[in-house]
Amino acid sequence: MSEARDSQVIAENRRQVERLSKLGWYHSIELPDGGVIEGHQSVENLRRRIAQFPLPDDLRGKRVLDIGAWDGWFSFEMERRGATVLAVDSAKNTRFLEARSLLGSRVEYRIADICRLTHRDVGTFDIVLFLGVLYHLKHPLLALENVCGMCRDIACIESFVTESDLHAIPMMEFYETGELRGQLDNWSGPNASCLMAFCRAAGFARVNFESALGERAHVTGYRQWSPHPTAASAPEIRCIENAATHDHSFSASADDYVTFYFSNSRADLTCDNVFPEIGPFGSRPIHVASAGGGWQATCKLPPGLSAGWHDAVLSVEGSARTAPLRIGIDLTDADRKNWPARASGAMRLRSVADGKTFEAGRVRVGPDSAITAWAENIPAADALAVRLNGTDLPAIWRNPQTGQINALLPAGLEPGPATVSVAANGEETSRISVELYR
């Protein structure tokens, strides 16, 4: 910081500390009898802060998480609008408990560290409030990933920022001791473009900059893509794999990324007009490039997914979604062996072979590997796949006369026994055992 800015923040810190020490309360609290407990933040200012976000007045039926609730005004406001609310803070605040009692509130209160709290601990919420917390954390991006994982719909994110220019290079100041207003729990100061990048990197499908009030920026993170026209035909997925291991193993507890290989006629695809979705959540690509006569797009595995099978789809701007393909997350060996299926009495799988050598019952794994299945009575299908250990390999070629179906294999599959079937329109053939070898 410059000397001038140092003197300004020191003076501002002194003013705030003096005011807070006189008042005791940080949030002003409106009481049922019309009285107000005056706090450092006036009711008008608190209302102005929450009004920066696209939150409806009627939240009946919604579940809300308020992270860093402190004295509780935002928690109580969400409850007043009809939501069921969980308030979380890193340390017990007796003023919150006093206010809850005075208001006759039913807001649930929990002490937890947001850098360790996940959806596995408290479930998921329609709305997550993350107001005035980020810059107090030593691990801001980790916290935002946890926020994303606990959010089903939107997260309202407010943070101190060093500047609000969205066109600036994303940058963040780090405060080792008390450089920001003498507070030892002020660890970082992102600029607004860095805050936006943090939210995208944390796993939100899209991020809207709402406003800047003084040194506070307001950002809304959405878990789903916004609707777009679907006049063009859907892309065709050729393969889906783990971006690091190049296999079909994905874990919600790891920082996994998913690569879609797909075909599309457009020549102008970027991270801004390719829309992957896994399960109920969108995920903004971190990389889109032409590859092998088609395209590849890599995105973060969306935070908050449960263990089991999830549909993966992809669209581009103006196109329909692809047919869903099934991938597994945090699967056990038993899950892969005994995957759920809807059996078809008509469809039948005759044989399986290597897609290059056509050796029956044995399929080579590694770069440029493929698998071929011969099946009978397979209907015309938007979703046609060779299913390997329960995970879908999209059909890249089909001969209806012979029943031959070809699919590509991820390059990083391990040798060993495997089970294969063919899936079409939500139904599946019986399974055949094969050997994967290198």
Backbone hydrogen bonds, N-H to C=O, Kabsch-Sander energy under -0.5 kcal/mol:
donor,donor_aa,acceptor,acceptor_aa,energy
6,D,2,S,-2.6
7,S,3,E,-2.3
8,Q,4,A,-1.8
9,V,5,R,-2.7
10,I,6,D,-2.1
11,A,7,S,-2.0
12,E,8,Q,-2.4
13,N,9,V,-2.5
14,R,10,I,-2.1
15,R,11,A,-2.0
16,Q,12,E,-2.4
17,V,13,N,-2.7
18,E,14,R,-2.4
19,R,15,R,-2.2
20,L,16,Q,-2.8
21,S,17,V,-2.5
22,K,18,E,-1.3
23,L,19,R,-2.0
24,G,20,L,-3.3
25,W,23,L,-0.8
28,S,41,Q,-1.6
29,I,37,I,-1.9
31,L,35,G,-3.3
34,G,31,L,-2.0
37,I,29,I,-3.0
38,E,36,V,-0.8
40,H,25,W,-2.0
41,Q,26,Y,-3.7
42,S,40,H,-0.6
46,L,42,S,-2.4
47,R,43,V,-2.6
48,R,44,E,-2.0
49,R,45,N,-2.2
50,I,46,L,-2.1
51,A,47,R,-1.8
52,Q,49,R,-1.2
53,F,50,I,-1.4
55,L,53,F,-2.2
59,L,57,D,-0.7
59,L,81,R,-3.1
61,G,82,G,-0.7
62,K,59,L,-2.2
64,V,84,T,-3.0
65,L,127,I,-2.3
66,D,86,L,-2.7
67,I,65,L,-0.7
67,I,129,L,-2.7
68,G,88,V,-2.3
69,A,66,D,-0.6
69,A,88,V,-1.9
72,G,69,A,-2.2
76,F,72,G,-2.7
77,E,73,W,-2.2
78,M,74,F,-2.1
79,E,75,S,-2.0
80,R,76,F,-2.4
81,R,77,E,-1.4
82,G,79,E,-1.8
83,A,78,M,-2.1
84,T,62,K,-2.5
85,V,83,A,-0.5
86,L,64,V,-2.4
87,A,108,E,-3.4
88,V,66,D,-2.9
89,D,110,R,-1.8
94,T,92,K,-0.6
96,F,93,N,-0.6
97,L,93,N,-1.4
98,E,94,T,-2.4
99,A,95,R,-2.8
100,R,96,F,-2.8
101,S,97,L,-1.9
102,L,98,E,-2.4
103,L,99,A,-2.2
104,G,100,R,-0.8
104,G,101,S,-0.7
105,S,100,R,-2.3
108,E,85,V,-2.2
110,R,87,A,-2.2
112,A,89,D,-2.2
112,A,110,R,-0.6
114,I,112,A,-0.6
116,R,113,D,-2.4
117,L,113,D,-1.8
121,D,118,T,-1.7
122,V,118,T,-1.5
123,G,119,H,-2.1
125,F,150,M,-2.7
126,D,63,R,-1.3
127,I,63,R,-1.8
128,V,154,I,-1.7
129,L,65,L,-3.5
130,F,128,V,-0.5
130,F,156,C,-3.0
131,L,67,I,-0.6
132,G,130,F,-0.5
132,G,158,E,-1.3
133,V,158,E,-0.8
134,L,158,E,-0.5
136,H,133,V,-2.4
137,L,134,L,-1.7
143,A,139,H,-2.1
144,L,140,P,-2.2
145,E,141,L,-2.1
146,N,142,L,-1.9
147,V,143,A,-2.5
148,C,144,L,-2.7
149,G,145,E,-2.3
150,M,146,N,-1.3
151,C,148,C,-1.3
152,R,125,F,-3.7
153,D,125,F,-0.7
153,D,126,D,-0.8
154,I,126,D,-2.0
155,A,221,G,-2.3
156,C,128,V,-2.9
157,I,155,A,-0.7
157,I,219,V,-3.1
158,E,130,F,-2.2
159,S,217,A,-1.9
161,V,215,E,-2.7
162,T,190,P,-1.8
166,L,164,S,-0.7
168,A,165,D,-1.3
173,E,189,G,-2.6
175,Y,187,W,-3.3
176,E,174,F,-0.7
181,R,179,E,-1.1
182,G,178,G,-1.7
183,Q,180,L,-1.7
184,L,182,G,-0.5
186,N,183,Q,-1.4
187,W,135,Y,-2.3
187,W,185,D,-0.8
188,S,135,Y,-1.5
189,G,173,E,-2.5
191,N,171,M,-2.6
192,A,163,E,-2.4
193,S,165,D,-0.6
195,L,191,N,-2.3
196,M,192,A,-2.2
197,A,193,S,-2.1
198,F,194,C,-2.8
199,C,195,L,-2.1
200,R,196,M,-2.1
201,A,197,A,-2.9
202,A,198,F,-1.9
203,G,199,C,-0.5
203,G,200,R,-1.2
204,F,199,C,-1.6
205,A,222,Y,-1.5
206,R,222,Y,-1.4
208,N,220,T,-2.8
210,E,208,N,-0.6
210,E,218,H,-3.0
211,S,218,H,-1.2
213,L,216,R,-2.7
214,G,212,A,-0.6
216,R,213,L,-1.9
217,A,159,S,-2.8
218,H,211,S,-2.8
219,V,157,I,-3.1
220,T,208,N,-2.6
221,G,155,A,-2.6
221,G,219,V,-0.5
222,Y,206,R,-2.9
223,R,153,D,-2.3
232,A,318,G,-2.8
236,E,263,S,-2.0
237,I,235,P,-0.5
238,R,261,Y,-3.7
239,C,261,Y,-1.6
241,E,259,T,-2.1
242,N,247,D,-2.8
243,A,257,Y,-2.8
246,H,242,N,-2.3
250,F,248,H,-0.5
250,F,328,G,-0.5
254,A,251,S,-0.7
256,D,251,S,-0.6
256,D,254,A,-1.5
258,V,299,C,-3.2
259,T,241,E,-3.1
260,F,258,V,-0.5
260,F,297,A,-3.0
261,Y,239,C,-2.9
262,F,260,F,-0.5
262,F,295,W,-2.6
263,S,236,E,-2.7
273,N,270,T,-1.1
275,F,315,S,-3.3
277,E,313,V,-2.4
278,I,281,F,-2.5
279,G,311,D,-3.1
281,F,278,I,-1.6
282,G,223,R,-3.0
283,S,276,P,-1.7
284,R,204,F,-0.5
286,I,298,T,-3.1
287,H,298,T,-1.2
289,A,296,Q,-2.2
291,A,294,G,-2.2
294,G,291,A,-2.1
295,W,262,F,-3.1
296,Q,289,A,-2.6
297,A,260,F,-2.3
298,T,287,H,-2.7
299,C,258,V,-2.5
300,K,284,R,-0.6
301,L,256,D,-2.7
305,L,302,P,-0.9
308,G,329,I,-2.4
310,H,327,I,-2.8
312,A,325,L,-3.1
313,V,277,E,-2.4
315,S,275,F,-1.1
317,E,273,N,-2.1
319,S,316,V,-2.7
320,A,232,A,-1.6
322,T,314,L,-1.9
325,L,312,A,-1.9
327,I,310,H,-2.7
329,I,308,G,-2.5
330,D,250,F,-3.3
336,R,332,T,-1.9
337,K,333,D,-1.9
338,N,334,A,-2.7
339,W,336,R,-0.5
343,A,341,A,-0.7
344,S,428,E,-2.1
348,R,376,E,-1.9
350,R,348,R,-0.6
350,R,374,W,-2.7
351,S,374,W,-1.3
353,A,372,T,-2.8
354,D,359,E,-1.7
354,D,362,R,-0.6
355,G,370,A,-2.4
358,F,354,D,-1.5
361,G,352,V,-2.9
362,R,359,E,-1.0
363,V,435,E,-2.8
365,V,437,Y,-2.8
369,S,366,G,-1.3
371,I,407,A,-2.7
372,T,353,A,-2.7
373,A,405,I,-2.6
374,W,351,S,-2.5
375,A,373,A,-0.5
375,A,403,G,-2.2
376,E,348,R,-3.2
384,L,382,D,-0.7
385,A,423,A,-2.4
386,V,393,L,-2.6
387,R,385,A,-0.6
387,R,421,S,-2.8
388,L,386,V,-0.7
388,L,391,T,-2.7
389,N,387,R,-0.6
389,N,419,T,-3.1
391,T,388,L,-2.2
392,D,326,R,-2.7
393,L,386,V,-2.4
395,A,384,L,-2.2
396,I,406,N,-2.5
397,W,406,N,-1.1
399,N,404,Q,-2.5
403,G,399,N,-2.4
404,Q,399,N,-0.8
405,I,373,A,-2.7
406,N,397,W,-2.5
407,A,371,I,-2.2
408,L,238,R,-0.6
408,L,394,P,-0.5
409,L,369,S,-2.1
412,G,246,H,-4.2
413,L,410,P,-1.0
416,G,436,L,-2.4
418,A,434,V,-2.4
420,V,432,I,-2.9
421,S,387,R,-1.7
423,A,385,A,-2.9
424,A,427,E,-2.6
425,N,383,A,-1.3
427,E,424,A,-2.2
428,E,342,R,-1.9
429,T,422,V,-2.3
432,I,420,V,-2.8
434,V,418,A,-2.7
435,E,361,G,-2.3
436,L,416,G,-2.8
437,Y,363,V,-2.1
